[in-house]
Amino acid sequence: MYLKQILFLAVTIASVSCWAQDAYLVEALRSNPEVEAAYQNYEAAMRKAPQVRALDEPVASYSEFLSSVQTRTGPQERVFSISQALPWPGVLKLKEKVADANARVAYFQYETKRREVIEKVGLATIEYAYLKEATDRASENLGLIRQLGPVVDEKVRTGGSLSNRLRLDVELAMAEQEFSTLTDQRPGLDAQLKANLGREPDSETIPWPHLPSRAPALMPLDRIKGEIQSHHPRIHLADAFVEKAERGEALADKSNKPSFTLGANAIDIGNGGETASSVMVGVKLPLRREKYRAEREEAEAMTRSAGASREAIRQMLIAEAIRYYAAQQESIDRLRNYDNKLIPSAEQAVELTKEDFRNDKASLTDLIESERVLLDLRLMRARALADAHKAAWQIRVLTEPYSSEK
């Protein structure tokens, strides 16, 4: 990649990353083929302006008479000519401006693609980390159930009901199935993350990422809205389309202007006669008024369409911001409820049930149920934490500045 792209990566990572995604983001923005394709489209668009601002190449021609035309000074044998097409003044400059606008469109398409990849990598990493939490909880549940085996067997030997052993076997089979199901999900998430990173999907398995233990801070909604309208590349992409349409409209206004051709001819006269020469001026007459009126109306409609599309994109981004803000707030509220009330109460219930089970005051079902409730609450807490980080990540993707153009 070019040096400026590496600098772009550094700016983005410094402002967007918050935990384990750092290295993944650098890798994705450097290696993801979609990002590379978008950048090369931008590079190609940058090469268009020098092409369109240049005059057409002059045309040189040579004609040989099959039958000489006799003149007073001798026979005409061959003709040499050269001509140059000249557009109406200002047309080439307008074409250059349209090409520049197209380059800006390509640039912000590149920036939009980069942001899409940043979002995908972040969300995939969070889901991968949540799967680790879920797998750990399932493993913990499986271990707890297995630990109950000797206790239940001892109770059966001392006259306890065999139904407890059967119930434990069922719970053990269910716990093993849950653990196996979660384990089987890893290759799919691993392949998804590697595809976003630009790696081969069947390459070495990515190590487990870890969720931060604390919820991310919630950015004020008014600030989110302001940052979106100032920084989001899709807003700037829409602006670039408006600019392109306006410049296309200005170019269409010139379409009914005449263009010119300047030329010179030289006729070779045989038998020592003097060469005859002439100059030529040609004018392309714009007589098809309906054609040019339709072209202007098309350009005007494209400008109106671009303006409407910009407003639609702005409204959609603001709606997404409100949705992500509400999702993060709701996830944080869930976390607080788990931390301050539900999990402490469930932990206390487990300890009391264990004591009652040892003293034959609670059944195996009661003990398993209390353990399951606690593990489920811890898993739901992990889900709430992951949801909070996902919403915060999406808000960051919406609000972070794009890297400086060119």
C-alpha positions in Angstrom: 0.0 0.0 0.0 1.0 3.6 -0.4 2.4 5.6 2.5 -0.7 7.8 2.7 -2.9 4.7 3.0 -0.8 3.5 6.0 -1.2 6.9 7.6 -4.9 6.7 7.0 -4.9 3.4 8.8 -3.0 4.8 11.8 -5.5 7.7 12.1 -8.5 5.4 11.9 -7.2 2.8 14.4 -6.2 5.5 16.9 -9.7 6.9 16.9 -11.9 3.9 16.4 -10.3 0.9 18.2 -10.9 0.2 21.8 -9.7 -3.3 22.6 -8.7 -6.5 20.7 -9.8 -5.3 17.3 -6.8 -3.1 17.0 -4.6 -5.6 15.2 -7.5 -7.0 13.3 -8.5 -3.6 11.9 -5.0 -2.8 10.7 -4.9 -6.2 9.0 -8.3 -5.8 7.4 -7.7 -2.3 6.1 -4.4 -3.4 4.6 -5.5 -6.8 3.2 -9.2 -6.8 2.6 -9.7 -7.2 -1.2 -12.9 -5.1 -1.2 -11.0 -2.2 0.3 -8.2 -2.6 -2.2 -10.7 -2.7 -5.1 -12.4 0.5 -3.9 -9.0 2.2 -3.6 -8.0 1.2 -7.1 -11.3 2.5 -8.5 -10.4 5.8 -6.8 -6.9 5.7 -8.4 -8.4 5.1 -11.8 -10.9 7.9 -11.4 -8.1 10.3 -10.5 -6.6 9.6 -13.9 -9.6 10.7 -15.9 -9.4 14.5 -15.7 -6.1 14.8 -17.7 -7.8 12.7 -20.4 -11.0 14.8 -20.8 -9.4 18.2 -20.6 -7.2 17.5 -23.6 -8.2 18.4 -27.1 -8.9 15.5 -29.5 -5.9 14.5 -31.5 -5.5 16.2 -34.8 -6.3 14.1 -37.9 -3.8 13.9 -40.7 -4.9 12.4 -44.0 -3.4 11.5 -47.4 -5.3 11.0 -50.7 -3.9 9.7 -53.9 -5.9 10.4 -57.1 -6.6 7.2 -59.1 -7.2 9.4 -62.1 -5.3 12.6 -62.2 -7.3 15.8 -62.6 -5.8 18.0 -65.2 -5.4 21.7 -64.3 -3.9 24.6 -66.2 -0.6 24.1 -64.3 -0.5 20.3 -64.4 -2.3 17.2 -63.1 -3.5 16.9 -59.5 -1.9 13.7 -58.1 -2.3 13.7 -54.3 -3.7 15.6 -51.4 -2.3 16.2 -47.9 -4.5 17.5 -45.2 -4.6 18.0 -41.4 -7.5 19.1 -39.2 -8.2 19.8 -35.5 -11.6 19.6 -33.8 -12.3 22.5 -31.3 -15.2 22.3 -28.8 -17.1 25.4 -27.7 -15.1 27.5 -25.2 -15.5 26.2 -21.7 -16.6 22.6 -22.6 -13.3 21.0 -21.8 -13.1 22.7 -18.5 -16.5 21.5 -17.6 -15.6 18.0 -18.6 -12.6 18.2 -16.3 -14.8 19.3 -13.4 -17.2 16.4 -14.0 -14.2 14.1 -13.9 -13.0 15.7 -10.7 -16.5 15.1 -9.2 -16.4 11.5 -10.3 -13.0 11.1 -8.6 -14.6 12.5 -5.4 -17.4 10.0 -5.7 -14.9 7.2 -6.0 -12.9 8.5 -3.0 -15.9 8.5 -0.7 -17.0 5.1 -2.1 -13.6 3.9 -1.0 -14.0 5.6 2.5 -17.5 4.1 2.8 -16.1 0.6 2.0 -13.4 1.1 4.6 -16.0 2.0 7.2 -18.1 -1.0 6.2 -15.1 -3.3 6.8 -14.3 -1.6 10.1 -17.9 -2.3 11.2 -17.8 -5.9 10.0 -14.5 -6.7 11.7 -15.6 -5.1 15.0 -19.0 -6.8 15.1 -17.5 -10.2 14.1 -14.9 -9.9 16.8 -17.5 -9.1 19.4 -19.6 -12.1 18.4 -16.6 -14.3 18.4 -15.7 -13.1 21.9 -19.3 -13.7 23.0 -19.2 -17.3 21.7 -16.1 -17.8 23.9 -18.1 -16.6 26.9 -21.0 -18.9 26.0 -18.7 -21.8 25.5 -17.0 -21.2 28.8 -20.4 -21.0 30.6 -21.5 -24.3 28.9 -18.2 -25.9 29.9 -18.6 -24.7 33.5 -22.2 -26.0 33.6 -21.0 -29.4 32.3 -18.3 -29.5 34.9 -20.7 -28.7 37.7 -23.1 -31.5 36.6 -20.3 -34.0 36.4 -19.2 -33.0 40.0 -22.6 -34.0 41.2 -22.2 -37.6 39.9 -20.3 -39.0 43.0 -22.7 -37.2 45.4 -25.8 -38.6 43.7 -24.2 -42.1 43.5 -23.5 -42.0 47.2 -27.1 -41.1 47.9 -28.3 -43.9 45.8 -26.1 -46.4 47.6 -27.4 -45.2 50.9 -31.0 -45.8 49.9 -31.8 -42.7 47.8 -34.0 -42.7 44.8 -32.6 -44.0 41.5 -34.6 -41.2 39.8 -32.0 -38.7 40.9 -29.3 -40.7 38.9 -31.5 -40.8 35.9 -32.3 -37.1 36.1 -28.6 -36.4 36.4 -27.9 -38.5 33.3 -30.4 -36.5 31.4 -29.0 -33.2 32.5 -25.5 -34.4 31.7 -26.5 -35.3 28.2 -28.2 -31.9 27.7 -25.1 -30.1 29.0 -22.9 -32.1 26.7 -25.1 -31.3 23.7 -25.1 -27.6 24.5 -21.4 -27.5 24.8 -21.0 -29.4 21.5 -23.4 -27.1 19.7 -21.5 -24.0 20.8 -18.2 -25.6 19.9 -19.5 -26.4 16.4 -20.3 -22.7 15.9 -16.7 -21.6 16.1 -15.5 -22.6 12.6 -18.3 -20.5 11.0 -17.5 -17.3 13.1 -13.8 -17.9 12.5 -14.3 -18.1 8.8 -16.4 -15.0 8.7 -13.8 -13.0 10.6 -11.0 -14.3 8.4 -12.9 -13.3 5.3 -13.3 -9.7 6.6 -9.5 -9.7 7.4 -8.7 -10.8 3.9 -7.3 -14.2 5.0 -8.1 -17.5 3.5 -11.2 -18.9 5.2 -9.5 -22.3 5.8 -6.3 -20.9 7.2 -5.2 -21.4 10.9 -8.0 -20.8 13.5 -8.0 -17.3 15.0 -7.3 -17.3 18.8 -10.3 -16.6 21.0 -10.8 -12.8 21.5 -12.0 -11.6 24.9 -14.8 -9.2 25.8 -13.9 -6.2 28.0 -15.5 -6.7 31.4 -16.9 -3.2 31.5 -19.6 -1.6 29.4 -18.5 1.1 27.0 -19.4 4.7 27.7 -22.5 6.1 26.1 -22.0 9.1 23.8 -24.7 11.8 24.1 -27.2 11.5 21.3 -26.9 15.1 20.1 -23.2 14.7 19.7 -23.7 11.5 17.7 -26.1 13.3 15.3 -23.7 16.2 14.9 -20.7 13.9 14.3 -22.6 11.9 11.7 -23.5 15.0 9.6 -20.0 16.3 9.9 -17.9 13.2 9.3 -19.8 10.3 7.9 -18.4 9.4 4.4 -21.9 8.5 3.1 -23.0 12.1 3.7 -19.9 13.3 1.8 -20.5 10.7 -0.9 -24.0 12.0 -1.3 -22.6 15.5 -1.5 -20.2 14.3 -4.2 -23.0 12.9 -6.2 -24.9 16.3 -6.0 -21.7 18.1 -7.1 -21.3 15.6 -10.0 -24.9 16.1 -11.1 -24.6 19.9 -10.9 -21.5 19.9 -13.0 -23.2 17.5 -15.5 -26.1 19.9 -15.7 -23.7 22.8 -16.5 -22.1 20.6 -19.2 -25.5 19.8 -20.6 -26.2 23.5 -21.0 -23.3 23.6 -23.4 -24.5 20.6 -25.5 -26.4 22.8 -27.9 -23.4 25.0 -28.7 -21.6 24.5 -32.0 -18.1 22.9 -32.2 -15.5 23.7 -34.8 -13.0 22.1 -37.0 -9.9 23.9 -38.4 -7.9 22.4 -41.2 -5.4 22.8 -44.0 -5.0 21.0 -47.4 -2.1 20.8 -49.8 -2.6 19.4 -53.3 0.4 18.1 -55.1 0.5 19.2 -58.8 2.5 17.0 -61.2 4.8 18.1 -64.1 6.5 20.7 -62.0 3.3 22.6 -61.2 3.0 24.7 -58.1 1.4 23.0 -55.0 -2.1 24.3 -54.3 -3.0 24.9 -50.7 -6.1 25.9 -48.8 -7.5 26.3 -45.2 -10.7 25.0 -44.0 -13.1 26.0 -41.2 -16.0 23.6 -40.3 -18.9 24.1 -37.9 -21.0 21.4 -36.3 -24.5 22.8 -36.3 -26.7 21.8 -33.2 -30.0 21.5 -35.1 -31.6 18.7 -33.1 -33.3 20.9 -30.5 -35.4 18.2 -29.0 -32.3 16.1 -28.3 -30.5 18.9 -26.5 -33.6 19.9 -24.5 -34.0 16.3 -23.4 -30.4 16.2 -22.4 -30.7 19.3 -20.2 -33.9 18.0 -18.6 -32.2 14.7 -17.9 -29.3 16.5 -16.2 -31.7 18.6 -14.1 -33.6 15.5 -13.0 -30.3 13.9 -12.0 -29.5 16.9 -9.8 -32.9 16.7 -8.1 -32.4 13.0 -7.6 -29.0 13.4 -6.0 -30.3 16.1 -3.6 -33.2 13.8 -2.6 -30.9 10.9 -2.1 -28.6 12.9 0.1 -31.6 13.8 2.4 -32.7 10.2 2.5 -29.2 9.0 3.5 -29.0 11.7 6.2 -32.3 10.6 7.7 -31.3 7.0 7.5 -28.0 7.6 9.3 -29.8 9.6 12.0 -32.3 6.8 12.4 -29.5 4.3 12.8 -27.9 6.5 15.4 -31.1 6.7 17.5 -31.5 2.9 17.2 -27.9 2.1 18.2 -28.1 4.7 21.1 -31.3 3.1 22.4 -29.8 -0.4 22.0 -26.7 0.5 24.0 -28.7 2.2 26.7 -31.0 -0.9 27.0 -28.0 -3.2 27.1 -26.3 -1.1 29.9 -29.6 -1.2 31.9 -29.7 -4.9 31.5 -26.1 -5.2 32.7 -26.8 -3.1 35.8 -29.8 -5.3 36.6 -27.7 -8.4 36.3 -24.8 -7.0 38.4 -26.8 -5.3 41.1 -29.7 -7.6 41.6 -30.2 -10.8 39.6 -26.8 -12.4 39.7 -26.1 -11.7 43.5 -29.5 -13.1 44.3 -28.9 -16.2 42.2 -25.5 -16.8 43.8 -27.1 -16.6 47.2 -29.8 -19.0 46.1 -27.2 -21.5 44.9 -25.3 -21.5 48.2 -28.5 -22.0 50.2 -29.7 -24.8 47.9 -26.4 -26.6 48.2 -26.6 -26.5 51.9 -30.2 -27.8 51.8 -29.2 -30.6 49.4 -26.4 -31.7 51.7 -29.0 -31.8 54.6 -31.6 -33.6 52.4 -33.9 -30.5 52.5 -33.6 -29.9 48.7 -33.8 -32.3 45.8 -31.3 -32.8 43.1 -33.7 -31.0 40.7 -33.7 -28.0 43.0 -29.9 -27.9 43.0 -29.5 -28.3 39.3 -32.2 -25.7 38.7 -30.5 -23.2 40.9 -27.1 -23.8 39.3 -28.7 -23.5 35.8 -30.4 -20.2 36.7 -27.1 -18.7 37.8 -25.2 -19.9 34.7 -28.0 -18.6 32.5 -27.9 -15.2 34.2 -24.2 -15.0 33.7 -24.6 -15.9 30.1 -27.3 -13.3 29.7 -25.0 -10.8 31.3 -22.3 -11.7 28.7 -25.0 -11.3 26.0 -25.9 -7.8 27.3 -22.2 -6.9 27.5 -21.7 -8.0 23.9 -24.8 -6.1 22.8 -23.6 -2.9 24.5 -20.2 -3.2 22.8 -21.8 -3.9 19.4 -24.0 -0.8 19.7 -21.1 1.3 20.9 -19.0 0.0 18.0 -21.7 0.9 15.5 -22.0 4.4 17.0 -18.2 4.8 16.7 -18.3 3.7 13.0 -21.1 6.3 12.4 -19.2 9.2 14.1 -15.5 8.8 13.6 -13.9 11.2 11.1 -12.8 9.8 7.7 -9.2 10.0 6.8 -8.0 13.1 5.0 -8.6 13.0 1.2 -5.5 12.6 -1.0 
